């Protein structure tokens, strides 16, 4: 299911590395950027690219927070629930997003645009409360600011 | 304004360029190191400078380099640990966004000191911007001749690559990180052998925190005595990047002399607490350090002073709690973090932390019983019998909560509810 030229790109990047296995996470990220999430079919492709068993790839894929093994929306919203954001009431950020998009943790909105997930402290405690959308960080959140951010995502 | 070393070229909303870094003396240390010193001389200078690891453990950097045997096999690796995932900690992010070349120069000098020709920067995925900055600046450094073959005409060559993590706290642990880079599940490996003997691909691997490496060029350029003189205390050396967050007016990252008093960091630099709030306690170095009792409010924030008081400096990331914030709730939040992030490899951590979480949850929600206090005391001791430092770190806030704030815990139990204004308890 991977397009031929994209597969070549991945293969070249892997073979350029002294130790191909160093490239597993980057390869999965590239696949996610293109196809949204790491489906069973894509996982099988990764195992072929690295000549590793499905189980070995699964073991890595399920270990990490930002590798998605289930379908996600175009935008994945991770709300930081670290202790500093807890003090700064991340719960109100979460409630606002829940109400606005009508989704709970682990769910995707009906239009397929948004998935809501938690994340541990993302290291933006000086701009708390904070969240991440597709690996971009937004801080000092308020309901109005969240509305603006979501509106401005194309 | 105190002496700025690591933040000398820090501008609001702008990253220092290679030219700016060079103008301020950047890469002079590399030239000096390659032309004037041998690898073993560099190792001695770092040891004499009392450069202690800034990632939390405070291990002397020079000593770490000395554990790489002269006849150890090649290639050898330098890993820069930018997997900053300790809650409350963001100094490495700020440093990379301020002046990234001192980290790169530090890596090259550290590489030269142990003849490691391959550098890897391991960076967490929520720091994608920082990862891109580093990729760009590594490439700029290569074009300027500071990386690549025969650096500045010497016989030393080095390449640096960026390795993105996909997000897991345990990857910040040295041995777990080595597994992660090798494309394995990131479980920690109990030494021996130490990573400096058999690390990545069974070859010598030296891992340092971002801030530790950033200190290296300044030490080589200005000497170990200068570096030691930057500290307020005789047991410390250099400056320290202190992060302050939680209940303060101006949260941020401040470069101050090592050993600056906690009260000064909070009041003079982070603006103190907002009106209507009083200081109750703080975590001095991230979520895996102990709550400080009030009488240590003036403590000198260096590794040795905190150790003497029975505490840990950790990453020097101060999280301030006020009198209106429930410490049972805060500890529950942190223990929930540790339970989620435990790799599950060893029993005390995998089973013990969720047990503590369950008890704290009951206490916070009015279902606490008298005997729960002794259960928590026993379990927070027990989980320290684990493979790596994650579980002892997780135990630190729990054990210190019981030691210094037992009354607050008991109030939850006797009132059968949280005596503080209810906050969001979802986790």
Interface residues (C-beta under 8 A of the other chain):
Chain A: X18 X19 X20 X21 X22 X23 X24 X25 X26 X28 X29 X50 X59 X60 X63 X64 X65 X66 X67 X81 X82 X83 X84 X86 X87 X89 X90 X91 X92 X94 X95 X119 X120 X121 X122 X123 X124 X125 X126 X127 X128 X132 X135 X136 X137
Chain B: X84 X85 X86 X87 X88 X89 X90 X93 X94 X118 X124 X125 X126 X127 X128 X129 X163 X164 X165 X166 X167 X168 X169 X181 X182 X183 X184 X185 X186 X201 X243 X245 X246 X247 X251 X252 X253 X287 X317 X319 X321 X325 X329 X330 X333 X334 X337 X340 X341 X343 X423 X424 X425 X426 X427
